[in-house]
Amino acid sequence: MQVDKIRGPQTDQLIQAVLALKDEEEAYRFFDDLCTISEIQSLSQRLEVARMLRMKKTYEKIKNETGASTATISRVRRCLNYGNDGYDEMLARLYPDEKPFQLPKD
């Protein structure tokens, strides 16, 4: 598992900090201090790419709407297919009414 490669005291501290955030405004302030604008935009873009892939949007539509490269779209798709289901868990919580299609396994 990829996640085992990042586990450690510093990463544990980061995860605990994220879990301790109380609201959206606090999260904005924390991430503004923690990350560059570009890093936040990249993370946000990946989440939207995952949502669009789950909804069976084409690479072209995703690229046009998000500005993501095909490499980023492919990486997110690999995570959806072979990852730890993190995207699916979060997107199901954020968008409980969106019914994703099953991604075919490559």
C-alpha positions in Angstrom: 0.0 0.0 0.0 1.3 3.4 -0.9 -0.1 4.9 2.4 2.4 2.8 4.3 5.2 4.7 2.6 4.1 8.0 4.0 3.2 6.9 7.6 5.3 8.3 10.3 5.3 10.8 13.2 5.3 13.9 11.0 2.5 12.6 8.7 0.6 11.5 11.8 0.8 15.0 13.1 -0.5 16.4 9.8 -3.4 14.0 9.7 -4.3 14.8 13.4 -4.1 18.5 12.6 -6.5 18.1 9.7 -8.9 16.0 11.8 -8.8 18.8 14.5 -10.0 21.5 12.1 -13.3 22.9 13.4 -14.9 24.5 10.4 -14.4 25.6 6.8 -12.9 29.0 7.7 -10.3 27.4 10.1 -9.5 24.9 7.3 -8.9 27.8 4.8 -6.6 29.5 7.2 -4.7 26.4 8.0 -4.2 25.3 4.4 -3.3 28.9 3.4 -0.4 28.7 6.0 0.5 25.1 5.2 0.4 25.1 1.4 1.2 27.3 -1.5 -1.8 28.5 -3.6 -0.6 26.2 -6.4 -0.6 23.2 -4.0 -4.1 23.9 -2.8 -5.3 24.4 -6.4 -3.7 21.0 -7.4 -5.4 19.2 -4.5 -8.7 20.8 -5.3 -8.3 20.0 -9.0 -7.6 16.3 -8.3 -10.7 16.0 -6.2 -12.9 17.5 -8.9 -11.2 15.3 -11.5 -12.1 12.3 -9.3 -15.7 13.5 -9.1 -16.0 13.9 -12.8 -14.4 10.5 -13.5 -16.9 8.9 -11.2 -19.7 10.6 -13.2 -18.3 9.1 -16.4 -17.1 12.4 -17.9 -14.7 12.1 -20.8 -11.0 13.1 -20.4 -11.6 15.9 -22.9 -14.5 17.3 -20.9 -12.5 17.0 -17.6 -9.5 18.7 -19.2 -11.6 21.5 -20.5 -13.5 22.1 -17.3 -10.7 21.7 -14.8 -7.6 22.5 -16.7 -6.1 19.2 -15.5 -3.5 17.5 -17.7 -4.2 14.1 -19.1 -1.4 12.8 -16.9 -3.2 14.1 -13.8 -6.5 12.7 -15.0 -4.8 9.3 -15.6 -3.2 9.4 -12.2 -6.5 10.1 -10.4 -8.2 7.3 -12.4 -5.5 4.9 -11.3 -6.2 5.9 -7.7 -10.0 5.4 -8.3 -9.3 1.9 -9.8 -6.5 0.7 -7.6 -6.2 3.0 -4.6 -7.4 3.0 -1.1 -11.0 4.2 -1.9 -10.2 7.6 -0.3 -11.7 9.6 -3.2 -14.8 7.4 -3.3 -15.4 7.7 0.5 -15.0 11.5 0.5 -17.0 12.1 -2.6 -19.9 9.9 -1.4 -20.0 12.0 1.8 -19.8 15.3 -0.1 -22.3 14.3 -2.8 -24.6 11.6 -1.4 -27.1 12.0 -4.2 -24.6 11.5 -7.0 -24.6 7.9 -8.1 -21.2 7.1 -9.6 -20.8 4.5 -12.3 -18.4 1.6 -11.8 -15.0 2.3 -13.4 -13.8 -0.5 -15.5 -10.6 -2.1 -14.3 -7.8 -1.5 -16.8 
